Every structure is written in structure tokens, then in C-alpha cells.
Amino acid sequence: MRSRSCALSLCGVALAFFLVACSPEPGPSEVPNPDATPLIQLTIFAPTITPLPTVTPELTATPVPPQPVRILLGGSIDTLHPFYATSPDAQTVLGALFVGCVGQDAEGAPIALGCERVPSAENGDAVFVGDGPDRHLQVTFRIRPDWRWTDGVPVSAQDAIYAWQLIMSPEASLRDPLAQSVFSMSALDDRTVVVRFMSAAQARAAAEGALRGDVPFEYFSRLGDYADYAQRERPLAPVNYWAVLRWLPAHLLSDVSPAQQRTGAFAARPVGDGAYEIETVGDGRVVLRPAERPFPLGSPGVSGIEFITGDPSGLAQGDAPFVLSILWPGAPSAATALTPSPILPALNNWCSTWIASRSTTCACARPRRMPLIVQR
């Protein structure tokens, strides 16, 4: 056995030697060169370029700033005191200066302006108080907290009481049936006014000249203004009770006597509660500019208004771009009346939209902002 194992081993060694001897020698190209730089093949991918769409910017209109206007008035201005001005031209100018508590919309319905709301039975600010012959209408007005005169002074309840007492003063030479139907006016606070209209008993007493109160009712009794109340059995309740509250700047007028109101300094250059204030006045012109204090109902639609009376030749001069004529009802070629705009209280609330729309002509009705006060 041992001789056979040795023979197999010798055969394996001989076979291995034979395989080595028969293998070809390696060529030079197959010998690795440790100093050679390896070649790296890069594949470059070129991106597809997609052109971006051309964006055309939208054209934005440049806002046009408010422009001044020049307005030719047909007559003359007698006075600019709101209680004495009777000419349409004077009332037109005053419409840009004074707004008041409650006005009217295009349909004649009352709207709140300088007051927070229109007093009514629904909101509890217009109610009947008392029983029998002493029953009377009581109306509460609430002035807006941001409502101010153009000099910055807040409009107060005392301004309203002062205005009523002025109308009821004999020296003022004013007669206003709506104001005369009021028995008393008082302030609950700086911004709240309570108006009490006459009861049936008070109205009959006024007709007899026997009514006494905070104002001289007997003076108007002698004029016969209460004569129709001699047989009155119902309290006075005017349908336009909401228009009774008016105001004047008491801080500027309290030292002016009623007899001097019509011709005093205030009547020539009044301070109002509207969107505009007087810049200059004289030589047949009244020039208004937007008031410096903010106006609660909105910014004025024009940067200035120049009212011109008399000779219209001056309209050919100046740089104001719009020339406007006011045609009153019945005037030749009168235009159709436009919708009033309470937000722009220029020109008495009833003819202001035409300024914003740059119309050239406007037909206006008489102002309905407050009842006309008739002079004796």
C-alpha cells in the first residue's frame, strides 16, 4: 500500500510540472504599469433648453389726483351765514361748508350725516312721553364722536342748543316754524341732545300768548305764528321732526349778538362742519379748499372749488381744468338732475356727484338739507 501511495504522489507532481511548462509566457501589454494614469470616460448630457414665455406687464392706470373746479354762479351772494342766506348761489357755497346732523337721500328719505343715526320710533330715539294734554314728542339726537368743525373743535350739544336759541331770539329776526314748534332743548352730555316738541296744552298756551319757557314764545305769539294752535288737541309732531336739530359753532359766535349775526365776520367767512373750508373770499369769488382736519364721510372729490359770481369773463383765465355752470329748475336747457351724494357733501348734498364725474352742467333742486328759514 505504501508503495502505491508514493507512486500516486509522484504522478501528481509530474502533472503539475507539465502544466506549468506548457503555459505561454505573459506578454508585455498585460503587465500592470503602476505609473500609468487611468483613463476615465465621461458621458456629458446636454440639457434641453426650454424658452421662458415673455411676460408683458399689465398697464396700471396712474391715479389722477383730485382736481380743482371753477363754478360760475348765476347771481350774487348776499351772506354766507347759514341761517340768513336765501339766494341759491349763497346756499350752493354753503353746501360745501355745512353738513349738519341729518340730511336726505335722492328719494327724500332722512339719512344720518353728523349724527350717529336718524331718530325713529324703531330705535327708541323718537317717542311720545306723558299722558293726556301733556303728552309730547321727545326726540334724542346723538352727535358722532368724530364730528368736528373745520377748525378742529368737536361739534357739541351746546352748539345745537345755541343755534335753536338764536333762531328763537327776537333780535335775530328769524322765523322758522319747525324750530318754533319745540318747547325745550337740553343736553344729556356733550354729544346727546334731547328735543321736546310742544304738547297740545303748550301749543294752546302759545296761541294765547301765555306759554313761558327757555325762549320768548310770547314774541312769536304776538306775530300770530301760533294762532292755528288755539284749538289744538294733539301734540305737535312734525313729519320732518328729524330736521329740527341744527348747529352753529358756539365757541365762535357766543359773543356775537343776534342782531349782528347777519353782517358779522362769521357771515363773511364762516367756519362749517363740512369737507371744505374757505381759503379766500372777495372780488366776486369764493375759493374753497379741503379742510385740514379729516372729514368722517370721506375725502373731498376735488382739490378745490372756486365759485365765481358776476362777470364770467374771468373763466378764461387760471389753470382749473373744469368750468361748470349750475342751472336751476326752469332755466333754459336745464340738464337732468343727478343723484345726490351724501359721501361728498359739496354743493348742499343734492348736486355733488357731477363734480366727481367731471360733468359740465348740472341742474340742481333747492336744497333739502334743512328747511328754509324765512326772514321777517
C-alpha positions as a printed Julia matrix, in Angstrom:
376×3 Matrix{Float64}:
    0.0     0.0     0.0
    2.72    2.34    0.84
    4.46    1.76   -2.49
    1.16    2.6    -4.29
    0.64    5.95   -2.45
    4.16    7.06   -3.29
    3.56    6.29   -6.91
    0.38    8.46   -6.99
    2.17   11.42   -5.38
    4.95   11.25   -7.93
    2.38   11.24  -10.73
    0.68   14.45   -9.32
    3.99   16.31   -9.13
    4.86   15.32  -12.66
    1.48   16.53  -13.97
    1.75   19.95  -12.28
    5.24   20.44  -13.74
    3.9    19.62  -17.17
    1.07   22.22  -16.98
    3.45   24.95  -15.92
    5.87   24.12  -18.7
    3.12   24.26  -21.37
    1.61   27.73  -20.3
    2.58   30.68  -22.61
    4.68   33.49  -21.24
    2.69   36.69  -20.45
    3.13   39.48  -22.98
    4.38   42.94  -22.03
    0.93   44.56  -22.55
   -0.58   42.5   -19.85
    1.83   43.62  -17.19
    0.21   46.33  -14.99
    2.06   49.65  -15.01
    1.81   51.21  -11.6
    2.81   54.64  -13.01
    0.11   54.82  -15.76
   -2.78   57.39  -15.42
   -6.16   55.68  -15.64
   -8.45   56.89  -18.42
  -11.95   57.93  -17.32
  -14.58   58.29  -19.98
  -17.21   60.93  -19.15
  -20.67   60.97  -20.69
  -21.93   64.58  -20.89
  -25.68   65.04  -21.0
  -26.7    68.33  -22.67
  -29.89   69.74  -21.04
  -32.81   70.7   -23.23
  -33.28   74.48  -23.08
  -36.97   75.47  -22.92
  -37.52   79.17  -23.72
  -39.37   81.07  -21.0
  -42.58   82.81  -22.02
  -42.34   86.59  -22.37
  -44.31   88.25  -19.6
  -45.93   91.52  -20.6
  -46.53   93.66  -17.51
  -50.08   94.84  -17.06
  -50.57   98.54  -17.55
  -51.72  100.21  -14.37
  -53.51  103.47  -14.75
  -51.85  106.3   -12.93
  -54.35  107.62  -10.4
  -55.45  111.14  -11.2
  -55.28  113.36   -8.15
  -58.36  115.41   -7.28
  -58.55  118.47   -9.48
  -59.88  121.94   -8.68
  -63.03  123.18  -10.36
  -64.37  126.61  -11.17
  -68.09  127.18  -10.93
  -69.98  130.07  -12.45
  -72.87  131.17  -10.27
  -75.81  132.93  -11.84
  -76.34  135.68   -9.31
  -74.81  137.17   -6.19
  -74.09  136.08   -2.64
  -75.95  138.08   -0.04
  -74.42  136.48    3.04
  -72.7   133.22    3.98
  -74.38  132.86    7.34
  -76.3   129.57    7.02
  -79.36  130.98    8.83
  -79.62  134.11    6.69
  -78.52  133.04    3.22
  -81.58  132.98    0.97
  -80.09  133.25   -2.52
  -79.48  129.97   -4.4
  -75.87  130.98   -5.02
  -75.16  131.52   -1.34
  -76.81  128.22   -0.46
  -74.71  126.49   -3.11
  -71.49  127.69   -1.49
  -72.77  126.83    1.98
  -73.49  123.29    0.82
  -69.76  122.64    0.65
  -69.17  124.19    4.08
  -72.03  122.87    6.24
  -73.47  119.36    6.51
  -75.48  119.1     9.72
  -76.98  116.25   11.69
  -79.46  114.61    9.32
  -79.85  115.08    5.56
  -81.89  113.48    2.8
  -81.07  110.99    0.09
  -82.18  111.16   -3.56
  -85.66  109.9    -2.65
  -86.07  112.36    0.2
  -85.59  109.83    2.99
  -83.6   111.07    6.0
  -80.01  109.86    6.34
  -77.59  110.33    9.21
  -74.65  112.63    8.48
  -73.2   114.38   11.52
  -75.34  112.3    13.85
  -74.91  108.6    14.55
  -78.4   107.68   13.38
  -81.76  109.11   12.38
  -84.04  109.23   15.44
  -87.05  106.98   15.0
  -89.64  105.05   16.93
  -87.91  101.83   15.9
  -84.59  102.74   17.56
  -86.26  104.4    20.54
  -84.97  107.9    19.84
  -88.36  109.37   18.81
  -91.06  108.55   21.35
  -94.15  110.1    22.87
  -93.89  110.84   26.58
  -96.64  111.67   29.09
 -100.42  111.39   29.03
 -103.4   113.49   28.11
 -102.84  117.14   27.12
  -99.26  116.98   28.39
  -98.27  114.15   26.04
  -95.43  115.3    23.79
  -92.93  114.04   21.23
  -89.4   113.61   22.59
  -86.53  113.16   20.13
  -82.96  112.25   21.05
  -80.08  113.15   18.73
  -76.64  111.6    19.12
  -73.75  113.52   17.55
  -70.94  111.47   16.05
  -67.84  111.46   18.28
  -65.57  112.26   15.31
  -67.65  115.19   14.03
  -65.73  118.46   14.17
  -65.78  121.98   12.91
  -63.12  122.72   10.31
  -61.04  124.47   12.96
  -60.79  121.13   14.8
  -63.2   121.85   17.66
  -65.71  119.0    18.23
  -69.35  119.7    17.42
  -71.21  119.57   20.7
  -74.72  119.53   22.11
  -74.22  123.16   23.16
  -73.75  124.11   19.5
  -77.23  122.77   18.75
  -78.84  124.48   21.73
  -77.13  127.74   20.81
  -78.48  127.54   17.25
  -82.06  126.94   18.44
  -81.89  129.79   20.92
  -80.55  132.09   18.21
  -83.48  131.28   15.89
  -85.88  131.93   18.75
  -84.32  135.28   19.62
  -86.39  138.32   18.59
  -83.21  140.28   17.81
  -82.17  137.67   15.24
  -85.21  138.5    13.06
  -85.68  134.86   12.04
  -88.87  132.82   11.77
  -88.7   129.07   11.44
  -91.93  127.09   12.03
  -90.06  123.85   12.8
  -87.87  125.45   15.47
  -90.87  127.32   16.88
  -92.71  124.03   17.47
  -90.06  123.0    20.03
  -90.72  123.68   23.7
  -87.27  122.83   25.05
  -83.86  121.58   24.02
  -81.37  120.17   26.53
  -78.06  118.31   26.63
  -77.72  114.92   28.3
  -73.97  115.08   27.69
  -71.57  116.71   25.24
  -72.9   114.68   22.3
  -76.54  113.97   23.16
  -79.39  116.45   22.65
  -82.98  115.89   23.77
  -85.63  117.88   21.9
  -89.15  118.16   23.33
  -91.85  119.35   20.99
  -94.91  121.16   22.3
  -97.74  119.22   23.84
 -101.31  120.12   22.96
 -101.61  122.14   26.18
  -98.4   124.05   25.42
  -99.49  124.72   21.84
 -102.79  126.22   23.01
 -100.92  128.32   25.57
  -98.62  129.59   22.83
 -101.63  130.6    20.76
 -102.92  132.61   23.72
  -99.51  134.21   24.33
  -99.28  132.55   27.73
  -96.53  129.98   27.1
  -93.3   130.57   29.02
  -90.04  128.67   28.81
  -86.36  128.98   27.94
  -87.07  131.2    24.92
  -89.55  134.08   24.41
  -92.51  132.22   22.89
  -94.7   135.25   23.54
  -92.8   137.21   20.89
  -93.91  134.78   18.17
  -97.39  134.67   19.71
  -97.69  138.4    19.07
  -96.64  137.81   15.47
  -99.51  135.32   15.14
  -97.28  132.33   14.41
  -99.16  130.12   16.91
 -102.66  131.23   16.02
 -103.52  127.93   14.35
 -102.91  126.09   17.64
 -105.79  127.71   19.53
 -107.9   124.54   19.34
 -105.05  122.04   19.25
 -105.84  118.69   20.88
 -102.89  116.63   19.71
  -99.18  117.11   20.46
  -97.05  118.74   17.8
  -95.29  116.04   15.79
  -93.92  117.41   12.5
  -93.25  114.78    9.86
  -89.75  116.21    9.43
  -89.01  116.26   13.16
  -85.56  114.78   12.37
  -84.56  118.05   10.65
  -85.03  120.23   13.71
  -81.5   119.85   15.05
  -79.07  122.36   13.55
  -75.85  123.67   14.92
  -73.52  126.62   14.78
  -70.02  126.94   16.29
  -70.92  128.45   19.65
  -67.24  128.87   20.52
  -67.03  131.43   17.69
  -70.45  133.07   17.92
  -71.44  133.16   21.58
  -70.05  136.69   21.93
  -71.81  137.96   18.8
  -75.22  139.5    19.43
  -78.18  138.1    17.46
  -78.6   141.45   15.7
  -75.03  141.3    14.36
  -75.13  137.71   13.1
  -76.2   138.52    9.56
  -73.45  141.03    8.82
  -70.66  139.98   11.2
  -67.3   138.47   10.39
  -68.7   134.94   10.56
  -71.26  135.74    7.86
  -68.44  136.74    5.5
  -66.13  133.82    6.29
  -67.99  131.1     8.17
  -66.46  128.01    9.77
  -68.51  124.94    8.98
  -68.57  121.2     9.63
  -68.23  120.06    6.01
  -65.43  118.76    3.84
  -64.22  122.2     2.74
  -63.14  125.46    4.32
  -62.8   128.97    2.91
  -59.39  129.87    1.56
  -60.16  133.33    0.16
  -63.26  135.4    -0.39
  -63.7   138.69   -2.25
  -63.9   140.3    -5.68
  -66.83  138.14   -6.69
  -65.05  134.91   -5.81
  -65.21  132.4    -3.01
  -62.37  129.88   -3.08
  -62.65  126.71   -1.03
  -60.03  124.13   -0.19
  -60.31  120.75    1.54
  -60.36  121.2     5.28
  -57.17  120.27    7.11
  -58.94  118.08    9.61
  -60.15  114.67    8.29
  -63.75  114.53    7.14
  -65.56  111.47    8.57
  -67.71  110.83    5.5
  -64.82  110.63    3.03
  -62.21  112.75    1.31
  -63.4   115.56   -0.96
  -63.68  114.67   -4.64
  -61.91  117.79   -5.83
  -58.86  119.63   -4.55
  -60.54  123.0    -4.54
  -63.66  124.86   -5.64
  -63.74  128.42   -6.94
  -67.19  129.98   -7.04
  -67.43  132.97   -9.38
  -70.26  135.49   -9.39
  -70.88  138.32  -11.8
  -68.82  138.67  -14.97
  -67.94  135.22  -16.39
  -65.0   136.58  -18.41
  -62.66  135.51  -15.63
  -63.36  131.89  -16.53
  -60.95  132.17  -19.43
  -58.07  132.62  -17.03
  -56.5   130.31  -14.48
  -55.47  126.69  -14.62
  -58.53  124.94  -13.22
  -59.47  122.33  -15.82
  -63.22  122.23  -15.37
  -65.71  125.04  -15.89
  -69.15  124.25  -14.55
  -72.45  126.09  -14.72
  -75.34  125.5   -12.39
  -78.79  125.6   -13.96
  -81.73  125.84  -11.63
  -85.08  124.21  -12.46
  -86.84  126.18  -15.16
  -83.66  127.62  -16.58
  -83.18  127.29  -20.35
  -81.59  123.99  -21.43
  -81.58  122.67  -17.89
  -79.88  119.31  -17.6
  -81.38  116.34  -15.84
  -80.83  116.45  -12.1
  -78.2   113.99  -10.92
  -78.28  111.69   -7.92
  -77.16  113.36   -4.68
  -74.11  112.01   -2.91
  -74.07  112.18    0.89
  -70.45  110.97    0.89
  -69.25  114.1    -0.9
  -71.16  116.88    0.82
  -70.2   119.53   -1.7
  -72.91  121.77   -3.07
  -75.52  121.0    -0.47
  -75.62  117.2    -0.84
  -78.08  117.39   -3.73
  -75.74  118.3    -6.55
  -72.28  116.93   -5.87
  -71.95  113.81   -7.99
  -71.37  115.94  -11.06
  -68.13  117.26   -9.58
  -66.73  113.77   -9.18
  -67.92  112.72  -12.65
  -66.49  115.85  -14.27
  -69.78  116.83  -15.9
  -70.03  120.27  -17.39
  -73.57  121.18  -16.42
  -75.85  120.24  -13.57
  -79.41  121.09  -12.77
  -79.99  121.39   -9.04
  -83.12  121.46   -6.98
  -83.44  123.73   -4.0
  -81.54  122.36   -1.02
  -83.48  119.89    1.07
  -80.76  119.62    3.68
  -82.61  121.98    6.01
  -85.94  123.8     5.88
  -85.7   127.34    4.61
  -85.62  129.96    7.34
  -87.71  132.98    6.4
  -86.72  136.47    7.48
  -89.23  138.94    8.78
